[in-house]
């Protein structure tokens, strides 16, 4: 895949390395292009990082080839709810791991993604920007190439819906408490003075039948953050038996990634490649993707709690 960056008048005379930084080309990618790829080009001529670019030039490079990725499994469900040249958002069902681990070497979202992209002749390498637990449902944002991965990772915002035990007061709240590993546990986390700073902002939308529906924004991105934070205030997620929740009403933690907001470069597809029409660090397109509350979470209230 070729990426093309036109040099605007205000970048005339800039060193190539500085122009690439302005175009959000990471240092890691620049090194890969230099040492393992086609190098950088100004029109039809190669150009080095210490050379100056000129207004009106097209600076371009080929993205280095990806590896094979994980084993493709076309039988794994993959529902894409948004896709462009740089990003893809998948709506993951519960009970499906995002990527292979020691416990789940196959049958993951990554395996289904690899099959989908391989069938289309695109890179099968799965680059998730956010990861959600196996039993959490909802949106997973992935970068489609090495250029997009760091660009997306630094600007994504997420909204989760969580059903927690107990009836909390309606309205806004904040849980600001450090999270670290539970003693002698590989998986478990807990609120601890020795943990990393962690902040969850939430709004209680509905509270009845001994449950509360919370719209949560994890300001930080710690492992199990929403689950641990609500458990720490005595309101574990319904179904989350790892942190004290009951599975009497639902057989998994009642957590759903419902909305993601991120920005992608303005671009156009041309016969030559992908032409970035504006420097991504200065101008980009805002994207918002949503996923409805899944049936098992709606059923906890007997109706869709978001429609009341």
N, C-alpha and C positions, 0 to 999 in steps of 0.2 A: 504494500500500500504506500503510495506516494503522498506526502504532505507538502503543500505549497504555501509559502508565506510571502505575500507581496510587501515590498518595503515602502512604507508611506513617506511623505516628504519630511515629517518630523524625525524620522529615524535615519535620514541621510548622513552618512559619515560615521555611523556607529560601528564599533567593532562587532564582528559576527557573533562572538560569544555573548555580548551584551544584548544584541538583537534577539538571539535565541532565548535568552532569559526573559525578555519582554514578551516573547511569544509562548511562554510557559513550557518551554522544552527543558525538562529536568536535567540536572548534571549527569545522572545515571544514564538517561537515554542518549544524551549527547556523546558520552563516552562509548556507548554501544554502537552508535551510528559511525563514529570515527574508527573504532578498532575492529568491529565485527560486521559492519554494514557497508553501504555504498559511499559513505562520506557525505559532505555537504556540497551543494552546487548553487552557483549563481547563474541562472539561465543554463547555458551549455558548458560552463567552465567550473571545475572544482574550486572551492574556496576554503581557506583555512580559518581557524577561529580567531587568529590575530589580524585578519584582513578586515577592511572596512566595506560596509555595504553601501549601495547607492539607491536613492529614491527611484522607484520604477522597476527595480530588479525583482525577479522572483527567486527567492531562496527556497530550495527544496531538498528533500531527502527521502529515501525509502526507509520505512520502518523495518528494523531487523526482523528476520523470520522468527516466529515463535516455535517452541517445541511441540511435542505431540499432545501434551495435556494428559488428563486422566482417561481411563477406559470409557469409550462412548457406550451409553445404554439408551437406545431409543425408546424403551418401554417406560422410562422414568418421566412423569408428567412435568412439562415445562410450559408455563403460561406466561408469555411476554405481554405486559400491559403498556410498555413504552419501549421504543427503540429508535436510535439514530446512528450516525456513523461512529460515535464515540461511546455511547452509553446504552445499556439495556436494563430494564427493570422487570424482574420476574416476581410473580405472585406465588409464593411458596405455600403449599398446604401444610397443616401440622403433621407431625410424626415422620418428617423427612429431613435428614441431616443436610446441611448446606454443602459440605465438602468432605471428602474422605478423611477418616481418622483411623487410629488403631482399632477402634471398636466397629467402625463402619467403613471398611475399605472400598465398598461398592454401594450401589443403590442410594446415591446422593443426588442432590440438585446439580452438582458439578458434572456428574456423569450424564445426566439428561441434557445439560447445556452443551457438553462436548458433542453429543450425537446431533443435536439441532444444528450447531454451527458447522460441523464437519459435512453434513448433508448439503449445506449451502455453499461449501467451498471457502468458508471463512475460518479464522483462527479458532480452534477449540479450547484454547487456554482460558480458564475461568479466573477472573480477577474481581472477586467480590469486594466492593467498597465497604459494605456493612455485612456483618454476619449475625444471624439470629439463631437461637437455640433450636434443636431438633423439633421440640414440641411447640415452639412458638410459630405462629402463622404470619403471613403477610409479605411485605415488599422487601426484595433484596436488589440493591443496585450493584451492577457490575460494569467495569470498564472493558471496552472491546479491544483495546490495544494499550501498549506501553506508554503512549503519549497521554492518553486520557486518564490513566489510573491516578497519578498524583494530583492532577487537576481536579478531578471529581472528589477525591478524598478530603480535600481541604475546604469544601464548600457545601457539603450535604447536611441538611437539617431533617430530623425525623420526628414523627408523631406516632405514639403508640396508644392503643386502648388496652387498659387492664381492668379486669373485674377482681376486686379485692373483697376479702371477708370483712363483715361489719358495715354499719351504715355511718359513713363519714359526713360531716357538714358539707352542703353544696357550696361550690365556689373554689377559689384558687388556694393553693398551698405549695409549700416548698419543703423538700427534705434535703438538707445539706449535711452530709455525714461521710467521713472517709471510709473507703471499702478496701479490704485486704483479704487474703486467703484465710479460710478456716484452718485451725491447727490440724496438722496431719491429714489434710484433705487435698486431693488434686483438683477436685471439681468445685467444692463448696466455697462460698465467699461469705463475708460477714462485715458488719460495721465494727471498726476497730480504730483506736487512736493511731496505730501504726500504718493504717491504710493510706491509699492515695485519695486526694481531694475528689469528692463526688457530689454532684448536685442534680436533683430531679425536680423539675417544676411540673405541677399537675393542676387539673381542674376537675372537681367531682361534678359529673353531669347528672347522675341518677343515683339514688340511694333507696333501696327497698328490698324486701324479702331477705334481709340480713346480708345484703351485698351492696357494693358501690361500684359504679362505672367511672373510671378515671381516665381522662385524656392526659397523657404524660409526654413531656419533652425532656429527654435525657441530655442535659447541658454538657455533661461529660459522658464518656462512652466506656464505662467500666463493665467487666464481665458480670452478667446477671444483675446489673445495677437496679433496674426497676423492681425486680423480685426481692432483692436484698433490702432495698430502702423501705418498701412497704412492710416487709416482715419485721424490720427493726422498730417500727412504730406500733406493732401489734396487729397489723392488718395484712397478713400474707395473701398472695394471689390465690383465688379459688383454684383447686386442683394442683397446687404447687407443693407437693408433699416433701420436696427437698428442704423447703424453708417453712414448714409448719402448716401449710394449707391442706384442706380436706379434698379428697377425690370423690366425695359422696355425690356431688352434683355434676362434675365434669372430670374427664379422665386425663387431663393435661393442664399445664399452667395456662390460665385464661389471659393470654397476652397476644396481641396482634399488632404488627407494624402496619399502620393504616395510611400513612402519608409520608412522602419524601419530597423535599425541595432541593434542587441543585441547579447549577448553571453549566451550560455547554457552549463551546465556541460557535460563533456565527460562521457558517461555511456554505460552500456550494460544491456539488459534485460536477466534475468536468471530465472530459475524456483523458486528460493527463493525470488526474488524481483529485484529492480533496483540497480545495482551495480555501484557506482560512481568510475570510474577508475582513476581519478586524482582530487586533491583538487581544487574545483571551483575558489578559490581566487587566485590560481597560474596558472591554466591551464584550458581553456575552449574553446568551439567551437564557432566561429563567424558565425552568420546567417544574411543574408540580404534578405528581402522580399520586392517585388515591386508590385504596382498596377497601371495599365495604366490610363491615363487621361480619365475621363468618357465622354460619348458623348455630354452632354450638355455644358461642358467646351470647348471641341474641336469645337463645332458648333459656338462658339463666334468668331472664326477666320476663319470659312468657311472650315477648313481643320485641320488636326492634327498639331498643332504648334510645336510639338517636333520632327517632321520628316523633317522639313525644314532646 
